[in-house]
């Protein structure tokens, strides 16, 4: 049996996700198990059987979720949405004993309240369950067994079952993180955009808790990113458990064989904070990545960590992130944890801006790149569009990306001897980025 799926991803990474899904279909699955569809702003459509949907969950490094399409129909108001949800055979997918959560995402919807539409979907599912199974499921917005998504356009309502459960960027290994962590799937997408391959040196001079490095190491070792976590499809009645056992067994075999290659990685990191380096080492250990070379170092003093040209990638620190042992750039203590937003509880988080970037810091960083990294390509993700001027470097390209809800740019600098390469007339322009609808969640 085949289904239609939709894999949402961070905005700006639709094309890399489509390429990744095509590779998963070719490398991990028999022919026809996953057939790529269109990539649209905010994600990629594909069709496949249970093995295809499960493999996307297990192996995709870029997708945020994998959603299984249940139904689609035009609507004019909340009652039409209720009727569509009421007609679906939810009892074939889960029982009243499972808890549920409903999320609605909309673009150009004429409805006045997405919260009310969310309630109508929840009411329809509960009413259907009560009629067919004699009981209704309870709502749990924090840790539901089953998640139902509805997507509204100006005219159509589409209902999905979430096969992922927790967002896919939650790999299951990162417990230690910094003040403004980079989501794992965004880091993985950026690595693909850089053109880095495991044979090339990769260096993050401001590695923090090690997200770029851990994602790169898992790519180099061919470790499935979802191997240490559970998925929503494991709670669905119709899931193909035999296919899942086979996929997971193959992934475990690959991971076990990768351990013999864990010492041959060309992946390096440094950070000014020994506290952050300890967090990175703990994360690497939980991810089973062995020892990635790390050094405590001010990025202004960095030098190439390996012979040959490579890729430098960083999420530059500023404001609260320029810190040593818990203090910011001015040496002031950070706010207590309970006074700061918890990234894990946010659907979209904002980078912390407590100060303007330190001009001297970035000027010295740019000098280090020009003087010591000839032949390298450097990539910086930032929400500050003035970064090239602060580094005194001319960007070769800039790609719009979204870190949660925050619009950023991935700047690329091609470092050559003597001066920075003059970009062609067409270079330096924004790569087209898709628009992703905002969302309204929660139930009552």
N, C-alpha and C positions, 0 to 999 in steps of 0.2 A: 504494500500500500504506500502511495506517495502523498506527500503533503506540500503545501506552500509555506515557506518560512520567510521571515524577515529578520535580518541581523542589523540592529542599530549600532552605530559607532560614534566616536568623537567627530564632530564636524570638521571637515577638511581631510578625513582619512578614508573617504568612501572608495576611491580608486585603489589605494593599498589594500583595503579589506577585500575588494573584489579579486585582486591578484592572489591574495592569501587563500581565499576560499577555493579558487581554481587549483592551487597547489595542493590543498587538502584533498580535493576530489581526485587528483591524479596520483598522489603518493600514498594516501591512507585508505582508499575505498575502491570497491569494484566499479566498473563502468555503470553509469546511470544512477548511482546512489546519491549523488549531489550534482545537480545541474544548475549552473549559474544563471541568474536572471539579471534584471537591470539594477545598476547602482543609481540611487536617487539621493537628493540632499538628506543626510542623516543616516544613511545605511544602504544595505544591499539585499535585494530579493534573491531567493533561490528556491529550487524545488528538489525534493529528495525523499527517501524513505527514512525510517527511524535511524538507521545507521548513519545516514547523511547528517541529520540533525544532531545526533549525539557526537559525531566526529567534529562538527563545527564547534560545539560546546567545549569539547576536550582539547582541541588543537588550535583554535583561533586565539591569537595573541592580541588582536585589534578589536574584535567585536565587543560590544557592551553587554549584549544579551542575544539569545536566539529565540524568536517568537514564532509559534506555530499558528497559522491562520485558521480560524474556526468558521467565520462567516463574514460576508460583506453585503451591504444593501444601502440604498439611498435613505435619507431621513430628513424630516423637517422640524421635528421637535423631540423632546425627551420621551414622549410616549412611543414614538417610532423606535427609539433606542431600546426602551423597555421591551417592546414586542419582539425585536430581533433577538435580544438576549434570552427572553423567555422561551423562544422556540428551540434553542440549542439543547442538545442531549448531554448536558453537563454530567448527568449520572453515569455516563459511560466513561468519563475521564477520572472522576474522583467521587468519594463518598461524603455523606454529611459529617463524618467524623473528622475530615480534614478542615483546617482553618483556611480562610481565603482573604485575599486583599485585591482591591480593584484600583487600577490606575488609568487615568485618561490623559491622552496627549491630543492636542488640537492645533490645527492651522486654518485660519480664516473661518472658523466655525461661527454660525450665527447665534449659537446658544448664549444666553446671558450668564449662566452659571455652570461651569464645568463640575463644580462640587455637587450640584444637584443631579447632573447627568451621571456622575459616579454613583450616587445613591440609587438611582434608578436601575443601573446595571446590577448593583448588589442585590436590590430587591427582586429583580427578575430571576437571578440565579437561585436565590433562597426560595422563592415561590415555586420554581420548577422543581427543586430538590424536595420540597415538602410534599408536592403532589406525587412525585415519582418514587421517592425513597422513604417518605413518612417522617422526615426530619430535615432541618435546615442547618447548613454549616455556620459556624461562628466566624466572626471577623477578627483577624489579628494583623494589624498594620505593621508590626515590628518584625515578627518571625512567622509569616504564614507558611502553610504547607503548599498552597497553590496560589499563584498570582495570575490574574486575568487583566489583560490590557485592552483598552479600546482606543482606537485612533480615529479622530474626526477630521474630515476635510470640510469644505463649504457645503458639500452635498452628500458625502458617503460616510457611513460608520463601518469600521472593520474591527472585529473582535479577534483577539489572540489569546492563546495560552502561553505563558512564559515557561520555556523548557529549561531555563538556566537557574532560577531561584535567586540567590545573591548575584549581584552584578559580576560579570566575568572578570573585571579588573581585580576583584578580590581573589587572588590566587591561592590564598590559604597559608602563605609563608611569611607575609610581612606583618609583624607585630610592632616593630620599632620604626618610627618615622619621624620626620622633622616637622617644623612649624607649618610649612606649606608644601606638603608632599605632592609629587607628580604621580598621577594615576598610571598604573602599570600598562594599560592598553594604549594610552597616549604615548608613553615612552617607547613601546614596541612599534607603534606606527611611525614615530620619528626615526627610529633606527632603520626602518625599511626605506623611508624617504631619503636618508643619507646615502644609500647605496652601499652601506657597510656589509662586508661578508666576513665570516669567521677567520679567513686567512689573513685579514688586514688587522693591524694594531688599532685598538679602540681605547680612547682615553677620556675620562670625565674628571676634570681638575677641581670640580666643586660637587663631589658625588653625593654629599649628604648621606641619607640612609641607603643609597646604592641602587636605586630603581633602574637607571639605565644599565648599570653593570650586570645586575641580576637578570634582566630581560635578555641582554646580549649573551650571557653565559648559557641561558636555557636554549637560545637559538643555536649556539655553537655546539652544544651537547645533544641537541635534538630531544630535549625533554619537553613533554606536553605540558603547557601552562596550567591545565586544569587537573593534573594528576593528583594533587593533594587536597582536593575539595569535593564536595557533593554537588548535585544538580537537581533542579526542580523536576525533570522528567523521571527521576527515580521514584517519585511519589504518584505518578500517573498510571492509571490502570492499563492503558493500551501500550505502554512502553515495551519495546522489544528487549527483554532482559538478556536474552542469549547474545544479541548483537552487542549490547553494552559490555558484557563479560569479555567478549572477544576483543573489542577495541581497547579496553582497559588492560587486558593481559598483554597485548602487543606494546602498548605504551610503557608498561612496567618493564618489559624485556629491554626496550630501547634505553630506558633510564638506567637500568642496571649495567648495561654494556657501556654506557657513557662514562661511568665512574673511572674507567681506566684512562680516559682522555682528559679528565678534569684538570690535570696539571699542565696541559699543553695549550691553554687558552692565551690569546694575545689581547687580553682585556685588563685594563689598569685604571685605578682611581686614586684620587687624593682629595683631602679636605683640610681646611684650617682647624677644624674642631675634632679633637680626639674623642669627644662624646659621640659625635655623629659617626665616626669611623667604627666605634664599638657597636653601634646600632647596625651599621652595614654588615659587619662580620657576623652578628647574630642572625640577621636576615639571610645571609648566604648559607649559613649552617642549616637553618630550617628548610631552605630550598634545596639542600643537598648538592651544593655547587662547589664544595671544596674550598680552597683558599685562593680567592681573587686578590692579586697584589694590591695593597693599599698603603698609602704613605700620608703622614700628617704634614701638610705643606700649604703655605699661602700660595694661591693661584698665580700671584704676580711673579713668583719665583719658579714656576713650573718649567720643566724641560721635557722633551720627548722621552717617553718611557721605553721605547723600543727602536731598533734600527729599521729604517724604511719609512715610507710615507704612510700615513694612516688617517683616521677620522677622529676628530675631537668633537665631543658633544657635551653640552652643558645646559642646565637650567639656572642662569646666573642669579646669585643671591643679591638681595637688596633689602633695605629696611630691616625687619626683624630677622631675616634669614642670614644677615651678616653677623655671625655670633660666634663666640668661643666660650665653651663651658657654660652655656645658658645665658650669656649676656649679648646684648645687641652691639651695633657698631660704635655707640657712644659709651659702652661699658656699663649700661644700666641693666638691671635685672629684668628679665622677661616677666610678663603678667603670669599669675598662677594659672595652671592648666584649666581649672574650673571656670576661669574668666575668658577663655579662648574658645572659639567654635571648634567642635569636634568634627573633623573631616569625615570620619566613618559614618556619621549620622546625617550628612548632607547629600542631597541629590546633585547639587552643583555648588562648589565652594569658590571663594574668592581668595586670590593671593593677598597677603598682608602688605599693606603700604603704610609703614610708620614714618618713613623718611624718604627724601629724594635720594636717588642713587649717588654714591660717592664718586665724584668726577675723577678724582685722582686715582682711585682704585681701578676704574675702567680704562683710563688712559694707560696706566702701567700694564694692565692685562693685555690691551691691544699691542703695546710695545713688545711684550713677551711673545705674542703670536707672530708678529712680523720678524722678530730677530731670531727666534729659535725653532719655528715650526714650518720652515720653507718646504713646500711640496705637500703639506697637509691640507685637508679640507676641515673647516671648523663650522659647527652648527650651534646656534644659540636660540633657545626658546625663551621669549620674554613678552610681556605685555607692553613694554616700553619701546615705542617705535623709534625713539631717538638713539637706541643702542649703537648703531653703526657710527654715528657721529661721536659718541662718547668713547668708542674704541679707536676712533680715527682710522676706520677701515671702510672700504666700499663693498657693500654686499653684492654677491653674484646673483642671488635670488632671495626672495622672501615669500613664504607660504603662510597664508592665514590658517590658524588652527584654534581650537577652543579647548581650554583647560577647564572642564566643567562649563560654567556659564561665561567664563572670562575669555574675551577675544585676545589672542596672542599672535605673534609672528615667529616663524622659524626662519632665522636669517642664516644664509650660507655665505661663507667667506672662503675664497680660493686663495691660498697663501703661496705667492711665488717670490722668487729672489728679486730684490731691488725695490719692488713696489707691488701694490695690489693690482691685480689684473683689472683693466678697464672693462666694465661690463658692456655687452652689446646694447643696442638701442632698445631691444625687447626685454632685456634682463632687468632684474630688480623689480619687476611688476608683480603684483599679487597674483598667485595662482588662484583660480576661481575656487571659492569655498561654498559649500552648500548651506542652506538654511534649515535649521532643525526646529520643529515646533516646540513651544513651551509646554509645560505640563502642569496639570493639577491633579493631586492625588488625595488620598486618605478617604476613609470610610467612617461610618458611624456604627 
